[in-house]
């Protein structure tokens, strides 16, 4: 061995070289064969390659091991991130289209029991019975003079007997249980519902059923003791004492009403005893809870001031002969256009809401002209499927101008076949 060789082998590694070997600093000067490690190869600057007299073996193993560990760490990091993302990801919620299909095709479900909450571009969130819509019609191809279609993205919730079973905003799905909630009736048994107690049938009526029963005094609430016992100690809800309405009493409307009654009674004889008297035809705008003569007088004064407001043009409605029903027990027609009617009613409702007199069932009013109604709440649903009956063809109820409003009592004695009228005003 030459002197240069011995001198070369006796040259110690630099501090930077020894610091770069992170596994065992004491073995960084020599590998297991006793050869010194090439400090230039560690820096990536050795030009001798395989001809180098110093060892490259330990450094190669070290670099490969570092690369392997770094790759493993990256893959492990990605795997942990993916697991964390899966944990944080919300479960897929069933769509409104799937809920509609379930209600339409599930034979154990009564579609007339459901209410749809949807967004109106001008009026905000409104409610309509599920059966009011033609779900098979494309909203772009719908003839809105004869039928009603609804874009799916406007649907906010579905309610069954006053209880929401699907809600887009709160991610509630008690139809399929896709978001983790238990199923609600009628899609699941009542004992499957966890953490919630469904109210008694009277309190679970749809708002439209409450409106019709309240304004016409057709059924009484249970005694307070019974209500508290049935509803887990909750106080009974307040009943409306008065309502504001306009009458549907033009000769054309009365004539068409009698013709429609004759045609439907011939096809559905069981409906004969349940038809309304012609003088009682009316459309309710809002329900009120007035606790004494002073509040009644104040409500009448608010109605008189409201009548003095200018309205141009005046409001008039028609009644297309498209029979609808509430839970198979109330037969009615919907006045059109409801937008103008609702614009008229909004100011009136706001005035009574500020006083605290507006009944909760009027917050989302459902305007309708009641034609017939089963008095007994537990009676047979004789009007189920009434829209399949071919009646009323060629009937035209004409236009009903909304120029006179009445403040009436719910339980007062009838006068000339109509409710007891407290105050009558004529709109400007």
C-alpha angles and dihedrals in degrees: 000000000000125000092248089055093051091046091049092052091048093056107110123226117260123253091250091055095050091046091054092061099078100177105063118358093189093057093044092093095056136022125221091278091058094250122134118248118246107247092197092056088053088057092044092245104106109124096184096071111178091357092064113119091214121078122267094172101090093045092051090052091047093050093046091049092050091049091048092049092047091051092048091050092051093049091044090050091052091048092051091047091052091050091050091049091051090051093050096042114105117235116257111267119220112250130243089251090060091049090051091051091049093052093046098046105030105099092201092061125081107216092201089067092066131088125198121216111204139167118256113199092225106027103035122227113003134176131226134169113268091238092058090077129074099224095185094060123090108237089226092056098038121124098218093194091071106020143019128232129182130208109235095229090063093059111106103173148345119226128197115203091337096314121106113236097173125029125174097199098050094035092238116164115170093151096071101002091232094147096049102268121126120254119269128213130306089027094047137020117271092244089060091064108097125204095001134089117207113227125240119281094258093059093042094060115123114258090250092056089049091050094052094044094045099046094047098036092231100150136022129230118247118261114282091249091053093045092052092047094049096043100047096259097313114144116251117263119258116261120222115251100190139020138195117228147154121227125238097216109133114133091245093054093047092048093049090045092058092047092050091048092053094048095048095043089055090055096035109031093174089068094063099094094046102060119116122245111257095239089056097061110123145136118236118222101184142349122229137199108212117176103197148352092283093057091044090054091047091050090051090052091051089052091051092051090048091054091059094063116107117249122186118208103019118239121256129170138196131208112224110206097247108131117219134172143203110230091330092289105083121054116199149153125230118232116231139246093031093179093069091043092051092048088054092048098045095075092046093050093047091054092053093041091058089055092048093241101112113107115234092240089066095059089090102024122203108204113210143150108229113220101171137357139187106234097206112077089210093046127121118287095238096164097059109128093011091140089069091064114097101226135133096036109164095011116134116189091193126213124318113203112216097218102125127056128190132203105211137178119241098217102027125118115278119251117203091345094306134093124281105277116214098179137005124196134181117221120230 
